[in-house]
Amino acid sequence: IIQVNLIQDNLQSLISCRKIDLTYATQEETNLSFIRRFDA
């Protein structure tokens, strides 16, 4: 399941060849301990 939330804070105009900063966060639900995270 993927959930996406879009927030309209600090709106910027899209201008050709102009760079904009994007951020994201992830959250994972699991029963594995942090130490065993790559064992599955």
VEXMAR-731221 format. One line per 8 residues: number of its first residue (from 1); their letters; for each residue x, y, z of N, C-alpha, C. Coordinates in nm, 3 decimals, decimal comma, padded with zeros to 5 digits, m for minus. Example, Ala and Ser with C-alpha at 12.3 -4.5 7.8 and 13.67 -1.06 7.14 Angstrom:
! residues 2
1 = as = 01,319:m00,569:00,780:01,230:m00,450:00,780:01,320:m00,330:00,780; 01,285:m00,225:00,708:01,367:m00,106:00,714:01,290:00,003:00,787
***
This chain:
! residues 40
1 = iiqvnliq = 00,085:m00,117:00,000:00,000:00,000:00,000:00,089:00,123:00,000; 00,063:00,211:m00,090:00,137:00,337:m00,099:00,040:00,451:m00,076; 00,078:00,542:00,010:m00,006:00,657:00,039:00,074:00,783:00,008; 00,011:00,875:m00,061:00,077:00,999:m00,099:m00,004:01,116:m00,046; 00,065:01,208:00,023:00,002:01,330:00,071:00,072:01,448:00,004; m00,005:01,530:m00,064:00,050:01,650:m00,127:00,012:01,771:m00,042; 00,110:01,856:m00,017:00,089:01,975:00,065:00,124:02,097:m00,017; 00,044:02,201:m00,009:00,064:02,321:m00,090:00,139:02,431:m00,014
9 = dnlqslis = 00,233:02,397:00,067:00,314:02,497:00,137:00,420:02,552:00,042; 00,447:02,680:00,053:00,555:02,744:m00,022:00,543:02,718:m00,173; 00,431:02,755:m00,230:00,408:02,736:m00,374:00,513:02,809:m00,457; 00,557:02,745:m00,565:00,655:02,804:m00,655:00,607:02,787:m00,799; 00,634:02,885:m00,882:00,602:02,874:m01,024:00,702:02,781:m01,091; 00,652:02,704:m01,188:00,741:02,619:m01,266:00,798:02,699:m01,382; 00,930:02,712:m01,381:00,999:02,789:m01,484:01,100:02,695:m01,550; 01,106:02,697:m01,681:01,196:02,609:m01,756:01,340:02,621:m01,705
17 = crkidlty = 01,404:02,507:m01,681:01,544:02,494:m01,640:01,570:02,544:m01,498; 01,468:02,576:m01,423:01,487:02,620:m01,284:01,477:02,499:m01,192; 01,570:02,487:m01,098:01,569:02,376:m01,004:01,480:02,410:m00,885; 01,406:02,310:m00,838:01,325:02,326:m00,717:01,359:02,213:m00,621; 01,348:02,241:m00,493:01,377:02,140:m00,391:01,251:02,059:m00,361; 01,266:01,928:m00,358:01,157:01,837:m00,323:01,200:01,757:m00,201; 01,107:01,727:m00,112:01,138:01,644:00,004:01,036:01,531:00,012; 01,073:01,426:00,081:00,981:01,315:00,103:01,015:01,246:00,234
25 = atqeetnl = 00,922:01,169:00,285:00,944:01,090:00,406:00,884:00,952:00,383; 00,940:00,853:00,449:00,888:00,717:00,439:00,856:00,664:00,578; 00,765:00,571:00,581:00,730:00,506:00,706:00,702:00,360:00,674; 00,762:00,271:00,748:00,748:00,128:00,721:00,700:00,057:00,847; 00,600:m00,027:00,831:00,552:m00,107:00,942:00,604:m00,250:00,925; 00,671:m00,299:01,027:00,729:m00,433:01,019:00,741:m00,493:01,158; 00,751:m00,623:01,163:00,773:m00,693:01,289:00,920:m00,727:01,308; 01,004:m00,695:01,210:01,146:m00,725:01,220:01,218:m00,622:01,306
33 = sfirrfda = 01,317:m00,668:01,380:01,398:m00,573:01,456:01,491:m00,499:01,359; 01,542:m00,387:01,403:01,631:m00,306:01,318:01,753:m00,387:01,276; 01,807:m00,466:01,366:01,928:m00,546:01,339:01,900:m00,649:01,228; 01,780:m00,706:01,224:01,743:m00,811:01,127:01,677:m00,756:01,001; 01,680:m00,627:00,977:01,604:m00,564:00,868:01,641:m00,614:00,729; 01,765:m00,663:00,709:01,807:m00,712:00,578:01,800:m00,863:00,564; 01,755:m00,933:00,669:01,750:m01,080:00,668:01,628:m01,134:00,594; 01,525:m01,054:00,575:01,400:m01,105:00,516:01,411:m01,121:00,366
***
